[in-house]
Amino acid sequence: MHLTIHLTDRCNLACHYCYARHGTDEMSFETAMSAIAECTADDPNPGIIFFGGEPLLKADLIFRIIAACERQSPRRFHYKVTTNGTLLTPELIARATSVRLHLAVSCDGTPAVQDRHRVTDAGTGSSALVVPNLRAVLAAQPSAPVMMTVNPDTAADLPESVRFLREQGASYLISSVNFQEDWDARAWRRLKKSYKTLGEWYLDAYRREEKFYFAAFDKRIATRIWPGRGTSCQLGRRQISVAPDGTYYPCVQFVGRAEYAIGSVGRGLDADRRTCVFARNEQDKPDCEGCALLGRCNNKCGCLNVSTTGSLDAVPPFFCEHERFLIPFVDNLAEKLYAERNALFIQRHYNPAFPVMSILEDLSR
């Protein structure tokens, strides 16, 4: 079970594309611990994800929750916080590392790209704060993922942003296309050109035995090698979000949508509503009938569909166009590396133990 705890609605940034509610609601320690007890009681290795708003506004609460969870031996919890990176300090990074709190930092790329949309309430850019903190995180936690958002006006900058983040020490890059934006033909051409440029970088990096993870390519390649992996988001089953007021939702982008509530702290999870939401999300999408990519694309991502179309049953048209280009494109990259018997590529994609081995290697640096 992965339980995402929305500690606060407050944030110290005003990112243009943020989907989270910004308000004043905050979660109490008691609500957090009750949610953990209700949602993870039968799981010996639950994952706890701290989310916001900006969760590090509640850093003291995060460490208090972790300390309480650690007293629940022999259960072994796993902890992660997704942060905008502005509030990180050397002391906080060291403390997080000491209690196995994995840091994921949101950074869109170069300072110019970062400052275009990740801004303060006054409209000033955040890169001057985030980039030094990101370097400090990556020095302490080399496997820390960097979360990038790609917009129509930054699509052409994606290769340069990837290069920049690699130079800061990032090995795990999670780039997400902002499908809620209007991707016109010119923006789409820019994004395809960026993917082609990154394809050459991807091949060269593997040939240099340069260890990295680029989700836009690697996740889609994995669906070819391991059919079905990652194409079901297990909405409301393996992942649950709890709002500051203690209401349970199937995933992060559902928080605040009362029609998708699946229980509340004190009353517990509503089994019927969980089943209903999951079953509806897993139904075949009418627009996808007959598509050759069924079972490989992420058309059953409930967060994506609801946030873009307003319905679990409909997939945004640009997402389909995007996948029809990108999946065959990355398949071609995989075929080239496999034909070359590239050792690093084969290890990453065909050895199920590789992720654990990779993290252990990072920790030993």
C-alpha positions as CSV (number, residue, x, y, z in Angstrom):
1,M,0.0,0.0,0.0
2,H,1.2,3.5,-0.9
3,L,-0.5,6.1,1.3
4,T,-0.1,9.7,0.2
5,I,-0.6,12.1,3.1
6,H,-1.6,15.7,2.1
7,L,-0.2,17.5,5.1
8,T,-1.2,21.0,4.0
9,D,-2.9,22.9,1.2
10,R,-0.4,25.8,1.7
11,C,2.5,26.4,-0.7
12,N,5.2,29.0,-0.9
13,L,5.2,28.9,-4.7
14,A,2.5,29.7,-7.3
15,C,3.4,27.4,-10.2
16,H,1.3,28.2,-13.2
17,Y,0.2,24.7,-13.9
18,C,-0.3,23.4,-10.4
19,Y,-3.3,21.2,-10.0
20,A,-3.3,21.1,-6.1
21,R,-5.7,23.2,-4.1
22,H,-4.1,26.1,-2.4
23,G,-5.8,27.0,0.9
24,T,-5.2,27.0,4.6
25,D,-6.2,23.4,5.5
26,E,-3.6,21.4,7.5
27,M,-3.5,17.9,8.8
28,S,-3.0,17.1,12.4
29,F,-0.7,14.4,13.8
30,E,-3.6,12.5,15.1
31,T,-5.3,12.4,11.7
32,A,-2.1,11.3,10.0
33,M,-1.5,8.4,12.4
34,S,-5.2,7.3,12.2
35,A,-5.0,7.2,8.4
36,I,-1.8,5.2,8.6
37,A,-3.4,2.8,11.0
38,E,-6.6,2.4,9.0
39,C,-5.0,2.1,5.5
40,T,-1.8,0.1,6.2
41,A,-2.7,-2.2,9.1
42,D,-2.3,-5.4,7.0
43,D,0.8,-4.3,5.1
44,P,4.2,-5.2,6.7
45,N,6.1,-2.8,4.3
46,P,3.8,0.2,3.6
47,G,4.9,3.3,1.7
48,I,4.2,6.7,3.2
49,I,4.4,9.7,0.8
50,F,4.3,13.2,2.2
51,F,2.6,15.6,-0.2
52,G,1.0,19.1,-0.2
53,G,0.8,22.0,-1.1
54,E,4.5,22.1,-0.1
55,P,4.9,19.4,2.5
56,L,8.2,20.8,3.9
57,L,6.1,23.6,5.4
58,K,5.2,20.9,7.9
59,A,8.7,19.4,8.2
60,D,8.4,18.9,12.0
61,L,5.2,17.0,11.5
62,I,6.8,14.8,8.9
63,F,9.6,13.8,11.3
64,R,7.2,13.3,14.1
65,I,5.1,10.9,12.0
66,I,8.2,9.0,10.9
67,A,9.3,8.6,14.5
68,A,5.9,7.2,15.5
69,C,5.9,4.8,12.6
70,E,9.4,3.6,13.4
71,R,8.1,2.5,16.8
72,Q,5.8,0.0,15.1
73,S,8.5,-2.7,14.8
74,P,8.8,-5.2,13.1
75,R,6.9,-3.3,10.3
76,R,9.2,-1.5,8.0
77,F,7.9,1.7,6.5
78,H,9.2,3.4,3.4
79,Y,9.0,7.2,3.3
80,K,9.1,9.7,0.5
81,V,8.4,13.4,0.2
82,T,7.8,15.3,-3.0
83,T,9.0,18.9,-2.6
84,N,9.5,22.0,-4.7
85,G,13.0,22.2,-3.2
86,T,12.9,25.8,-2.0
87,L,12.8,25.0,1.8
88,L,15.6,22.4,1.8
89,T,18.6,23.0,4.0
90,P,21.8,21.0,4.7
91,E,20.4,20.1,8.1
92,L,17.0,19.0,6.8
93,I,18.6,16.9,4.0
94,A,20.9,15.2,6.5
95,R,18.0,14.5,8.9
96,A,15.9,13.1,6.1
97,T,18.7,10.8,4.9
98,S,19.2,9.6,8.5
99,V,15.6,8.4,8.8
100,R,15.4,7.0,5.3
101,L,13.1,9.8,4.0
102,H,13.6,9.8,0.3
103,L,13.5,13.2,-1.3
104,A,11.9,13.8,-4.7
105,V,12.5,17.4,-6.0
106,S,10.4,19.2,-8.6
107,C,12.6,21.0,-11.1
108,D,11.7,21.6,-14.7
109,G,15.3,22.1,-16.0
110,T,17.5,25.0,-16.8
111,P,17.1,28.2,-14.7
112,A,15.3,29.8,-17.6
113,V,12.8,26.9,-17.9
114,Q,12.4,26.6,-14.2
115,D,11.7,30.3,-13.8
116,R,9.1,30.3,-16.6
117,H,6.4,28.5,-14.6
118,R,7.7,27.6,-11.1
119,V,7.3,31.1,-9.5
120,T,6.5,32.8,-6.3
121,D,3.3,34.7,-5.6
122,A,5.1,37.8,-6.8
123,G,6.0,36.1,-10.1
124,T,9.7,35.7,-9.5
125,G,11.5,32.6,-10.5
126,S,12.6,29.9,-8.1
127,S,15.7,28.5,-9.7
128,A,18.1,30.4,-7.6
129,L,16.7,28.6,-4.5
130,V,16.0,25.2,-6.0
131,V,19.2,24.4,-8.1
132,P,21.7,24.6,-5.2
133,N,19.4,22.7,-3.0
134,L,18.9,20.0,-5.7
135,R,22.7,19.6,-5.9
136,A,22.9,19.1,-2.2
137,V,20.1,16.5,-2.3
138,L,21.7,14.6,-5.1
139,A,25.0,14.6,-3.2
140,A,23.3,13.0,-0.2
141,Q,20.8,10.8,-2.0
142,P,22.1,10.0,-5.5
143,S,18.9,8.1,-6.4
144,A,16.7,11.0,-5.7
145,P,14.2,11.5,-8.6
146,V,13.9,14.9,-10.3
147,M,10.3,15.6,-11.4
148,M,10.1,17.7,-14.6
149,T,6.9,19.2,-16.1
150,V,7.0,19.8,-19.9
151,N,4.8,22.5,-21.2
152,P,4.1,23.6,-24.8
153,D,6.4,26.6,-24.4
154,T,9.2,24.6,-22.9
155,A,9.0,21.6,-25.2
156,A,11.9,22.7,-27.3
157,D,14.1,23.1,-24.2
158,L,13.7,19.6,-23.0
159,P,17.0,18.2,-24.2
160,E,18.9,21.1,-22.8
161,S,17.0,20.7,-19.5
162,V,17.9,17.0,-19.3
163,R,21.5,17.8,-20.0
164,F,21.5,20.5,-17.3
165,L,19.9,18.2,-14.7
166,R,22.4,15.5,-15.5
167,E,25.2,18.0,-14.8
168,Q,23.7,18.7,-11.4
169,G,24.0,14.9,-10.6
170,A,20.5,13.7,-11.4
171,S,20.3,10.0,-12.5
172,Y,16.5,9.6,-12.2
173,L,14.5,11.9,-14.4
174,I,10.7,11.8,-14.4
175,S,9.5,14.1,-17.2
176,S,5.7,14.5,-17.4
177,V,3.9,16.2,-20.2
178,N,1.3,18.7,-19.1
179,F,-1.6,17.3,-21.0
180,Q,-4.0,19.9,-19.5
181,E,-2.4,22.5,-21.7
182,D,-3.3,23.2,-25.4
183,W,-0.7,21.4,-27.5
184,D,-1.1,22.9,-31.0
185,A,0.7,21.5,-34.0
186,R,3.7,23.8,-33.6
187,A,4.2,22.8,-29.9
188,W,3.8,19.1,-30.8
189,R,6.4,19.4,-33.5
190,R,8.8,20.9,-31.0
191,L,8.2,18.1,-28.6
192,K,8.7,15.4,-31.2
193,K,12.0,17.1,-32.2
194,S,13.1,17.1,-28.6
195,Y,12.3,13.4,-28.2
196,K,14.4,12.6,-31.3
197,T,17.3,14.6,-29.9
198,L,17.0,12.8,-26.6
199,G,16.8,9.5,-28.4
200,E,20.3,10.1,-29.7
201,W,21.5,11.0,-26.2
202,Y,19.8,7.9,-24.8
203,L,21.6,5.6,-27.2
204,D,25.0,7.3,-26.6
205,A,24.5,7.3,-22.9
206,Y,23.9,3.5,-22.8
207,R,26.9,2.9,-25.1
208,R,29.0,4.9,-22.7
209,E,27.7,2.7,-19.8
210,E,26.3,5.8,-18.2
211,K,23.7,4.8,-15.6
212,F,20.5,6.8,-15.5
213,Y,16.7,6.4,-15.7
214,F,14.7,8.5,-18.1
215,A,11.0,7.7,-17.4
216,A,9.6,9.0,-20.6
217,F,11.6,6.3,-22.5
218,D,12.3,3.6,-19.9
219,K,8.7,3.2,-18.6
220,R,7.4,2.7,-22.1
221,I,10.1,0.2,-23.0
222,A,9.3,-1.8,-19.9
223,T,5.7,-2.3,-21.1
224,R,7.1,-4.1,-24.2
225,I,9.4,-6.3,-22.2
226,W,7.0,-6.9,-19.3
227,P,3.5,-6.7,-20.8
228,G,0.9,-5.1,-18.5
229,R,3.5,-3.7,-16.1
230,G,2.6,-0.1,-15.1
231,T,-0.5,0.1,-17.3
232,S,-3.0,-0.2,-14.4
233,C,-2.7,2.5,-11.8
234,Q,-4.5,0.4,-9.1
235,L,-6.7,3.4,-8.4
236,G,-7.9,3.3,-4.8
237,R,-6.4,-0.2,-4.2
238,R,-2.6,0.0,-3.9
239,Q,-2.6,3.8,-3.6
240,I,-4.7,6.1,-1.5
241,S,-4.5,9.8,-0.8
242,V,-5.8,11.4,2.4
243,A,-6.7,15.0,2.5
244,P,-5.8,17.3,5.4
245,D,-9.4,16.9,6.7
246,G,-9.0,13.1,6.8
247,T,-11.1,12.3,3.7
248,Y,-9.8,9.4,1.6
249,Y,-9.4,9.6,-2.2
250,P,-8.2,7.2,-4.8
251,C,-5.1,9.3,-5.8
252,V,-3.5,12.7,-5.6
253,Q,-5.5,14.6,-8.3
254,F,-8.8,13.5,-6.9
255,V,-8.3,15.3,-3.5
256,G,-11.1,17.7,-3.1
257,R,-13.5,16.0,-5.6
258,A,-16.2,14.9,-3.3
259,E,-17.8,12.6,-5.8
260,Y,-14.6,10.4,-5.7
261,A,-14.3,10.2,-1.9
262,I,-13.8,6.6,-0.7
263,G,-14.0,7.0,3.1
264,S,-12.6,9.1,5.9
265,V,-10.5,8.8,9.0
266,G,-12.5,7.4,11.8
267,R,-15.0,5.8,9.5
268,G,-12.4,3.9,7.5
269,L,-12.2,3.0,3.8
270,D,-15.5,2.4,2.1
271,A,-15.0,-1.0,0.4
272,D,-17.9,-0.6,-2.0
273,R,-16.8,2.9,-3.2
274,R,-13.2,1.7,-3.6
275,T,-14.3,-1.2,-5.7
276,C,-16.7,0.9,-7.8
277,V,-14.0,3.5,-8.6
278,F,-11.4,0.9,-9.4
279,A,-13.7,-1.2,-11.6
280,R,-14.9,1.8,-13.5
281,N,-11.4,3.0,-14.1
282,E,-10.3,-0.4,-15.3
283,Q,-13.1,-0.6,-17.9
284,D,-12.0,-0.4,-21.6
285,K,-12.2,3.2,-22.8
286,P,-14.6,3.5,-25.8
287,D,-12.2,5.8,-27.7
288,C,-9.4,3.2,-27.4
289,E,-11.2,0.2,-29.0
290,G,-9.0,-1.5,-31.5
291,C,-5.9,0.5,-30.8
292,A,-2.7,-1.4,-31.3
293,L,-1.2,0.1,-28.2
294,L,-3.8,-1.3,-25.8
295,G,-2.1,-2.8,-22.8
296,R,1.0,-0.6,-23.3
297,C,-0.1,3.0,-23.0
298,N,-1.3,4.5,-19.7
299,N,-4.8,5.2,-20.9
300,K,-6.2,3.9,-17.5
301,C,-4.5,6.6,-15.4
302,G,-7.5,8.0,-13.6
303,C,-5.7,11.2,-12.5
304,L,-4.8,12.0,-16.1
305,N,-8.3,11.3,-17.5
306,V,-10.2,13.1,-14.8
307,S,-8.0,16.1,-14.7
308,T,-8.1,16.6,-18.5
309,T,-11.5,15.4,-19.6
310,G,-13.4,15.4,-16.3
311,S,-14.2,11.7,-16.6
312,L,-12.6,8.3,-15.8
313,D,-14.0,7.0,-19.0
314,A,-12.4,9.4,-21.5
315,V,-8.8,9.8,-22.6
316,P,-7.5,13.2,-23.7
317,P,-7.0,13.2,-27.5
318,F,-3.5,14.6,-27.4
319,F,-2.4,11.8,-25.0
320,C,-3.3,9.3,-27.7
321,E,-1.4,11.2,-30.3
322,H,1.6,11.4,-28.0
323,E,1.6,7.7,-27.2
324,R,1.2,6.7,-30.9
325,F,4.4,8.5,-31.6
326,L,6.5,7.9,-28.5
327,I,5.9,4.1,-28.0
328,P,7.1,3.1,-31.5
329,F,9.9,5.6,-31.2
330,V,11.3,4.1,-27.9
331,D,10.7,0.6,-29.2
332,N,13.1,1.4,-32.0
333,L,15.7,2.6,-29.5
334,A,15.3,-0.6,-27.5
335,E,15.7,-2.8,-30.6
336,K,19.0,-1.0,-31.5
337,L,20.4,-1.5,-28.0
338,Y,19.2,-5.1,-27.7
339,A,20.7,-5.9,-31.2
340,E,24.0,-4.5,-29.9
341,R,23.7,-6.7,-26.8
342,N,24.2,-3.6,-24.7
343,A,25.0,-5.0,-21.2
344,L,23.6,-2.0,-19.2
345,F,20.4,-1.9,-21.2
346,I,19.8,-5.7,-20.8
347,Q,20.6,-5.5,-17.1
348,R,18.2,-2.6,-16.5
349,H,15.3,-4.0,-18.5
350,Y,15.6,-7.8,-18.2
351,N,17.0,-8.3,-14.7
352,P,14.2,-7.8,-12.1
353,A,16.8,-7.2,-9.4
354,F,18.4,-4.3,-11.2
355,P,16.4,-1.5,-9.4
356,V,17.5,-2.7,-5.9
357,M,21.1,-3.4,-7.1
358,S,21.2,0.1,-8.6
359,I,20.0,1.8,-5.4
360,L,22.5,-0.1,-3.3
361,E,25.3,0.9,-5.7
362,D,24.2,4.6,-5.3
363,L,24.2,4.3,-1.5
364,S,27.7,2.9,-1.5
365,R,29.2,5.9,-3.4
